[in-house]
Amino acid sequence: MIKRFARRAANLALPTSTITPVLGPALHDARLQLHHAAQLAAAAGISFLAPRTDDSHTTLEWIPSVRALASALVEAEKPFRVAVRPHDLSLLLLDGTGREQRAMSLHAQTLSAAAQWLARGVASRGAPKVRFTLDRHYEIPDHPVAHGAPFDATSVQYFDELSRWFGQGWLVLEGLRESTSAATAVRCWPHHFDITTLIPLERNGGAITKSIGVGLEPGDSSYDEPYWYVNAYPAPEIRGDSTLPALAGGGQWHRRDWIGAVLRAQVMPADAQAQECAVRDFIASGVAAFRGLLTA
């Protein structure tokens, strides 16, 4: 798998606008605002799709043509998706083919106002307005926009940067998925806000019982900056005196609260080609390391 991914990833072209790793820690407020805005898209799945035990009905997909995180398709009279576009912090209503039908800038708007606009929009597509809800069964990090404060997208540079991170994450993970047998679809999970794919190693019936996860997290309580990660389920038992395998591309091991390989934004090179090599090498080494740990 690693060699196939290396060959596939070597042909990947990262987005024209290269990420700027040193901006990572400065993205904190923009990331939190975007995380709350993304719940408007996740609400489409919660409101109109059949619940799934793994919560996958709430997940979002990056659509490159509109540079936005979009819900799964809602099969209404006029099928639609709800999306949030990071670079200009806007809320979108897409048709069944992913084309933009309506847009609302979230700057200076409240979540409540955005929800009202969206409720009218989904009703115009034939979805029952009364079913639309922002209620959710999980918690996300707090921010004043959750309590009535308006969104503030004046820091355009930071929202642009988050857009580039999600675009790069989708591109690289799609390359991994295409080259890896049985890897799951690349999706953004609105709870932790990471974009990820799973590589199944064992199944029991239709359930995945052992897997390696590869993803991009735009920042969280572990690292207040974007980072790539590789982890495993179930997490391997690592003893205190164990020697963990070396990681390529500037990766390091994380062992507090969870076990995983991470590649933080601040240690990534500034050059686009070097970034691509670092990410590719890190992922390949992290997957190899967990394969070894899970079979030891």
N, C-alpha and C positions, 0 to 999 in steps of 0.2 A: 504493500500500500504506500509506503513512504517514497519509494522510487517513482511510482506512478504519479503521486502528488507532486514530487519534485519536478518531473517532466511537464506536468500540466501547469503547475504554478510558474515555471520558468517562462511560459508563454503569456502569463497574465500581465496586463497593463494596468497599473494603478491609476486612479482618477487623475486627470490632467493637473488639478490643483493639489499639490502635495501637502500632506499634513505637516504641521509645525509642532514637533514633539514638546518643545520647551513651553508651549502654551498650556500643556496639560493641567497643571494646578489652577490656572486662571479660569477654567471652564466650570467651576463649581456651581455658581448661581445659574448660569445658562443651562447647565445639565439638569438641575432640579426643576427649573421651569419647563424644560422640554419633557421631562419625565411626567410631570403633571398634565401637560398638554396631550401627551400620548395616551392618557387615560380616556380621552374623548374618542379616540379610535378604538381602543380596547372595549369601550362601552358598546360598540356595535356588535361585537361578538357576544358579550354578556347579555345584551338585550334581545338579540334576534337569532342567535345560533343555538343549536342543541348543546347543552353542557356536556363536557367530556371529563372523565375522571382525572386526566393529566393536565387539565386546564388549557389544552391547546386551542380551544375555541376562542380564547382571549388573545392569542398571539398575533403579532404583526409581521408583515413582509415588507422588505425594502423594495420599492419599485423605482428602478433607475431613471425611467423616462420622466417621472415627475419629482424625483429625488425626495421621496417621502416614505414614511412608515405607514403601511395601510393594513386595515383589518382584512380578514377573509371575506370572500364574496357573500353578500346577503341576497338570497334569491327572493326578491320582492317582485311586484308587478313590473318594475323597471330595476333590474339587479344593480346593486351599488356596493361600493366600499367607502369607508371613512378613513381619511389619512391625515397625518400631521407632517408638514414639511419643515425640517429644522432650519434651513439657511435663512428663511425670512419669517420663521415662526408663524406659520399659517395653517388653518384648518381647511381641509379639502373634502369635497364630496365627489367621488369618482364614479363613472359608469361601470358596467360589467366588464369592459375591456381595459379598464385602468386609465381612461381619459378623464381629465379634469372637467367637471360640470359646474361646480360652484367653488368659490374660495372666500375665506374670511381671514383677514389679518388678525392675529391674536394680540398684537401690540396695543396696550392701553385698554384691553377688554378683560372682563372677568370670566372665570370659569362658568358662572351662571349664565352670562350673556351668550357665551359660546355654545353652551348646552341648549339654550332656547333656539339659537340660529340653526343648530344641527337637528333638533327635533323637527323643526319646520322642513328642513331639507330632506330628511328621511321620509317624512310624510308625503312629500312631493314625488317620491319614488314608489309610493304605494305601501310602505311599511307602517304598521300601526303605531301612531305617535305615542299612545298611552304606554307602550311597552318600553320606550326608551328610558334608560336610567343610568345615572352615574354611580349608583351603589355598586360596590365591589366587595369581594370576600377576602381581600388581602390588603396589607398596609404597604405604603411606600414612604420614603423620607419626607418629612414635613417641609413646607415652604409657605410663605405668606399668601401665595395665590390660592392655597387650599382654604383660606379663611376670608376670602373676598377681595384681596388685593389684586389690582390689575397686573397682567403680564407686562413685562418691560423688555423689549427687544432692541433697545438702543445700542447694546454692545454687539453690533452686527458681526464683528470679527469672530466672536466666540461661538455664535450660532453657525456661522459659516464653517468653523473648524469642526464642530460636532457633526455637521452634515458630511464633511470629508471623512471623518472617522467611520460613520455608519456606511458610507459608500465603499470605503476600502474594506471594511469588515465583510460586507456582503460579497464583494468581488472575490476576496481570498477564500472565504468559506464556501462559496459556490464552486470554486475550483477544487477544493478539497472534497466536497460532496460528489461532484461529477467523477472524480477519480477513485472514489472509495466505495466498494460494494456495500450496499444496504445502509449507507449513511442517511440520516433523516434530513428532511427539508430544512433549509436555513431560515430560522425565525427569530424574531425579537420577542422576549417574554416581558410583558409589561410590569411584572412584579419587581424583578431585579434589574430590568432594562438592558439586559445583555442580549447580544445577537449570537446565535450558536447553532451548532449541529452536533448530533450524537453519532458515534460509531459503535453500533451494537457488537458485542463480543459473544454474548449468550442470550438465549431466549427461553422462556417457559410458555409454550403456546404462543400467543401473540404478544406477550409482555416481555420487555427487555429487562433482563435480570443482571446483566453485567455490561458496562459500556464505558467508553472514553468520550468525554465532552471537550469540544474545542470551541472557543468563542472569544468575543470582544466585549469587554465591559467598559462603558464610558466613564466609570468612576463609581465608588461606593465607600462604605465605611472602612474597608480594608486599605484602599488606595484612592486618594482624592485626585485622581487623574485617570485617563483612559489606560487600559492595559489588556493585552492578550492573555488568555489562560488556556491551560490544558488540565483537566481533572478526570476523575474516574468514579464510577459507581459500581459496587460499593467502594468506599475509600480504602486503599490498602493500609494495613497496619505498619506504621513506621516506628521503629524503636529509636530511643534517644541516641544510641550510639551507631545507628545505621548510617552507612555512606550512600547517599542518594546519587544517582547518575548525573553526570555533568550535562548541562543544557547549553545549546548553541544560541547564537544571535543576541546574546546579552540577557538571556533568561535567568531566573533565580527561582528557588523553591520557597513556597509559602507554607507555613505550618501552624499558624495561629488560627484557631476555630475551624479551619478547613485545610485540606492538603491539596496542593496544586502547583503546577509550573506557571510562572507569570513573566511577562515581558512588559515592563512599565514604559509609558510614553517617554519619560525623561532620559531613559538610557538608549533610546532609538536614535539612529543617525539622522541627519537633516536631509541628506541626499535621497531622492526618490528611489533610485535603483538600489541603493544600499538599504533603504527601508524594506523594500520588497524582499531582498535576500535575507535580512535579519528575521522578518516575520516567517518566511518560508522555512528557514533553518530551525528557528525556535519551535514551530509547530511540529516539524518532523522529529526533532529530538524529544519533544515532550510526549508525543504519541508513542515513540519507541520506548521511552522510559516507563510509561505506565503499562505498556504491554508486558514489559519485563517484570514490573512490580506485581502485576496481577496474576502472573503465571509462576512466580517464584515459589 
